Amino acid sequence: MKTDQKPGYGLVCLAVLFTIATLMIAGCTDSTEGRQNPVSTGSETPASVMAVTATTTAPPTPAPDPTKPFITIDPIGEKKIGDLIVISGTTNLPEKSAIYMYRTYGDSGEEKMTANRQVLAGTGGTNRWRFVSDTSGFKPGSYKIRVAAAKKGVEGSAQFTLKGTYLGTDTPVFYSGAATGSAGAPTIAVKPVGDKSQGDVFLISGTTTLPKGTLLMYQVYPDYFEDKSKRSATSAAQPSGIAGDAIVIGGSGSTNT
């Protein structure tokens, strides 16, 4: 799971929550496949992942008409299952405008909104945007990415083919057993993340005794959200964070990731 860091250095607190919601997920949603307030996901890539690459199967959005609202998508490049995909581009939409990422898998024609973000400030009237997706829980095959504004007709799209070995399960597992701290409860361990700065792309990962395919929920937010004594003079009055979901993928022995 990978996610964008808010401006400045700071600690983040992360809570991984079990979910028993009956929603169906096909792979990790940016798991970072992420949304903003909430949303973004991810896991480390096991050594057994097949090291085969993906190739872009369609060119990026053509040069836009600067007299009209536009969204372009940068070339995605070669990828394999387990990679963190940075999906980014340009737009002349105002800074902080809401944009949404949609993903379509194969020939299913089923489009799913996987994340939302705000437009970032750019230069010369051209702003930037970025999403990050962890492909550890994705199936191999062709994907279409569409990034759109709330206003109809303002969008950009790209396609790519992802190859490798599928690490998830066809049917998500919804845990409903013993709670954390109870006898027989499964464990979840989060690896240290460390301090980050604005613009960093980083992975949040760990291990668990939950079975492969289990759906997890996560949250990332400033540490002063729960402990007001850590709030500084420059801290936001209303802190924002991100949340999303991830799928447990196969590990080794009784430990998954």
N, C-alpha and C positions, 0 to 999 in steps of 0.2 A: 504494500500500500504506500502510496506516495502522495505527497500533498504539498502545496505551496505554503510557504511561511509568511505570516503577516509582517509588516515593516518592523525593522529594528531587531536587536538581539533580545532573547528572552527565553525563559523556560516555558515548556508546555506540559500540561497535565493530560494524560490520556486515560480514558476509561473504556474498557472493552466490556460490552454488555451482551448478555444472551438475548436472543429474540425468539419468540414463538409465533411470530406473525406468519400468516399463511400467504406469503408472497413468493413468487417464483423468480429466481435469478439465474440467468445464463452467463456464468462467469463472474469475475469480480467487477464491480462497478466503480469506476474511478472514482472503485472501491475506490480511487481515486479515483477510475472510473468512478469524481466527486461532485457534490452540489455545494452551494454556499449558503450557510445558515438555514438549513443544514445542507450537507453532503460531502466526498471523495473517496481507494482501497488498495490491499496488496499483501504479498508474501514473498519471501526469498525464493529464488529459483534453485531447486535441488540440482545436484551435480548430474543427475541422470537425465536432465532435460536434453532432448535431441538438439544439437547445435546446427540447426538449419535455418536459413534466413527467409525473410519475407520480401517481396518486391512490390513496389507501387504499381498498380494496374491501371491507373488513370491519372492524367496530369492535374495539377492544382487548379483552383478557380482562375479563369482568365483575368487579365488586367481589368480592373473595374473602371466604371465611369465616375470620375471624381465629383461630378455634379449631382450624383444621386447617392443615397445611403448604400454602403456596400460592406461585405465581409469576405475576406479572402483567407484561404488555408495554405500554410506553408507545406512544401513537400514532406511527406511522412518518413520516407527513407526505408532502408531494409531493417526488418525486425524479426524476432523469433519469440515463441511462447516463453514467458517469464521476463521479457523486457519491460521496462517502463517507457511508455510511449508519451512523448511530449507533443501534444497537438496544439499548434499555435497559428497565429496569423495576424492580419491587420484589418482595420476598420476605420471609417470616418465617423462612426457613432460617437456621441459624447462620452467622456470619461465617466465611469460608474454606471453606464447603461447595462442593463441585464441582458445576457446572452445565454443560449441554451444549446447543449450538445445532444444530438440524437445518434443512435447507432442501430444499424440494420445488419443482421447476420445472414450471409449466404443469400439464397433465393427465397427465403421465407417471406420477405416483404413486410415482416413485423418490425416496425420502428419503435425503439424505446428511448425515452429521454433519460440520460444517464447522469447528467450534471448540469449545474448552472454556475455562472461566474459573472463578475463585473468587468467592464472594459477598463484597461489600464492606460494611464497617460502615456502619450507618445510625443513625437516631434513633427513640426511642419503640418499640422492638421491631420496626421495619420496616427491613430492610436493602436495599441496592441491588446491581444487577449491570449490566454493560455489555459489549457486543461492538461492534466496528467493522468494516465491510465496504466494500471498494473495489469499485464496480460497473463499472469500466472493462472487465473481461473478461466481464461478464454478457451474456446474450442478452435482448432485449426480451421482455416477456410477464408473466404473473402468477406470483407466488411466495408460498409459504406458509412462514412461519418458526415453528418450535416450539422452545421453550426448556424443558428438563426437568432434573430432579434425578436422581440415581442411583436414588432410591426410586420405584418404579412409581406412576404416577398423579399425581405432583406436577409439573405443567407448565402452560405458558401458550402461546398461539399467536396469530398475526396474519397477515393477507394484504395484499399490495400489488401493484400493477401497475407495471412499469417500462417506460418507452418511450424510444425513441431509436434510434441506429444501432449495430449490433453491430460492435465493433472487433477481435474476436478471430477465430479460425478454428474450424471445426467439428471438426477433428482436431488435437489437440496435437502439437507437434514435439518429439522427444526428441533433444537434441544428443549426438553421439558422436564428434565430430571432434577436431581438435588441441587440446591443453591450453593454458591461459593461459600466455603467454610464448613459446610455440612459433611458428614461422613460419606465417603464414596463420591464426592463431587469431583468433576474433572478439573484440571488446572489449565490456566492460561498465563504464560510468561511473556512479557514485552521486553525486547532488547533495548538497551540504552540508546537514546537518540542524540543527546548532546545539544549544545546551543546552535542556533541557525540564524541566518540573516535574510533580509528581503531578497526574493528571487531565487533562493535555494530550492532545488528539487531533491527530496530525500525520501528514503524508504523507512516505513514503520513496520516492523515485523517481529516475529517471536515464534514460540512453540506452544503446543497444546496437546492434551490427551483426548480431546474431543475427536470424534471420527471424521474421516475425510468427507467433505461435502457439507459440513455443518455451516450454517449461516451465522456470522458474527456481526455485531454492530459496534461501531467505534465513535469516539468523540475526541476532538482536539481543541483546547481552549486555553486562554491565559491562566497561569497558576493563581492569580489573585481573584479569579472567578469564584473560587470556593473559600479563599483565605483573604479577606479584605485588608489584613494587616500588610500584605505584600504589594498593595496598590501604591504606585508612585505618583508624583505630581504630573507626570506626562502620560499616565495610563488613561486609556479611553474610559469615559464614563459608562458606556454600555459596551462591554467587550463582546467581540464576535468570535466565532470559531467555525469549525467545520465538522460534519458528521457524515457517516456513510456506512456501507456494509462491505463485508469481505467473505470469501468462502474458504474454509480450511482445505488445504491441498495435501497430498500425500507426502510423508516424510520418511523416516526410517524407524523400524521397530514399532513401538507403541506411541512414538512421538511424531506428530504431524506439524505442519507449519501454516 
